[in-house]
């Protein structure tokens, strides 16, 4: 994972069997941002196994360039055998032993570099010669053929009489799906014969109309009526077929199944005709699945009886239509909607939040209306929940402003805090986020509710005590009359 834009020397002192590893090491110094010429040096011990390793790496690069990079298909390159590895290790061993006496000789770096260039050139020529003589050099994937391949194909045409190639027939493409059972069924039973049409096809208007569960149609009764209609049509076709096969084939009279009046209405009586029309009118076929989802979420946010607010979220639906749909939803939903329990629970959960919100704002209104000037006089009974972050002035502003704006308008509350001249230099409250202001308001509402609960409990307890004791004696009344004076002193 290193990117060495500043380095411009790469030294390979131990060549890898995989040439891509060495190439990756070279690429580290060729990243974007490199402005210098990069010099790459590879240290190879002369007349040793390292020469064979490098030679094999060059062959791998040749195969990669000729086969893999050009998208050609070839067999995998076989790994070196045991004998080949032994020959590579023994290569140049005698030369190394004879060179042991020359360790003290002078070392000329220029001579070594010149000899290395010559060795590299010899290896490149060897690989190039191998490339020209290989089969991959004459192989193409674009449909063209070189002269040697053309001559080879002409020779095969001359000897085609030997019937070397077998006639395997024309390839048959079959579309096969993912139904495994159907595949095995076809293999066992053979080809599936197509059914021959036995008679006229049933008209589409005899099929029961399909409605979704949120359309609130009585699909069970509709299916019964249309089943009667289909039964009449089947009996009619059987009678027509029987007439055609009988001796009275020349009779031009019409076939009568259930009487002229019922046959005119395709198997329905006049009462069933009126009933089907009424059943098709009682549903809400113009309500889409999107409208149904919006209706559920709007009931959760605004409550089941807030028809005006719900209609504002629906497209092309007024409050009167929403009220009719809501009546059908709560009346027929338990028997028509599959997941009614989860839908009802979700809406009730939203209505519980609305109820809690209303109680919260009622407590705030009751607290604010106690004071003639709540923006300056409103007090809180903090107890042990005062905290060190918000001051009483900030809490007073939050409660009064929420009473003025309404519950849930936290972004506007933040804007009003920043706009107020009281907090021009109060960086703490000006830097609070809407979430933090919401959390502080809810904490203050809990304090207000606790205060009212204590007052209501105290007032009820005092009234019950006075009622149980009855009229007091003169001494107790005199003591009670003296208490305000003592408090005043």
VENFENHU-V255043 format. One record per pair of residues at least 12 apart in sequence whose C-alpha atoms are under 7 Angstrom apart, sorted by the first residue. I is the first residue (numbers start at 1). J is the second residue. D is the distance in Angstrom with one decimal. If there is no record, write none. Layout:
i->[I	I]
j->[J	J]
d->[D	D]
This chain:
i->[2	3	3	3	4	4	5	5	5	5	5	6	7	8	8	8	8	8	9	9	9	10	10	10	10	11	11	11	12	12	12	13	13	15	17	17	18	19	19	47	47	47	48	48	48	49	49	49	52	59	66	206	206	206	207	208	208	208	213	213	214	214	215	215	215	215	216	216	216	216	217	217	217	218	222	228	229	229	229	232	232	236	239	240	291	294	295	298	299	300	300	300	300	301	303	307	307	307	360	363	363	364	364	365	375	375	375	378	382	398	399	401	410	410	411	414	417	418]
j->[28	28	29	31	28	29	29	30	31	33	34	34	29	29	36	37	38	39	38	39	40	26	39	40	41	40	41	42	41	42	43	42	43	54	53	57	57	57	61	91	92	95	91	92	93	88	89	91	88	127	136	226	229	230	226	222	223	226	336	337	292	337	283	284	285	287	283	284	332	336	279	282	283	279	276	267	266	267	268	266	267	257	255	255	314	314	310	310	347	346	347	350	351	350	351	319	322	323	445	448	449	403	445	403	396	397	400	396	447	441	441	413	434	438	434	434	430	430]
d->[6.5	5.3	6.8	6.4	5.6	5.0	5.7	6.9	5.9	5.7	4.8	6.5	6.0	6.3	6.3	6.3	4.3	6.1	5.7	4.9	5.9	6.5	6.3	4.7	6.2	5.9	4.8	5.9	6.1	4.5	6.1	5.9	4.8	6.9	6.2	6.2	6.4	5.3	6.9	6.7	4.4	6.8	5.9	5.3	6.9	5.4	5.2	6.3	6.1	6.8	6.7	6.4	6.6	6.1	6.7	7.0	5.8	5.7	5.9	5.8	7.0	6.8	5.6	4.8	5.6	6.8	5.3	6.7	7.0	6.9	6.9	6.8	4.8	6.7	6.8	6.8	6.2	5.1	6.7	6.9	5.4	6.2	7.0	6.6	6.5	6.8	6.7	5.4	6.2	6.9	4.5	4.4	6.1	5.9	5.5	5.3	6.2	6.1	6.6	6.9	6.5	6.6	6.9	6.6	6.5	6.6	6.5	6.3	6.9	6.7	6.7	7.0	5.2	6.5	5.7	6.1	6.3	5.5]
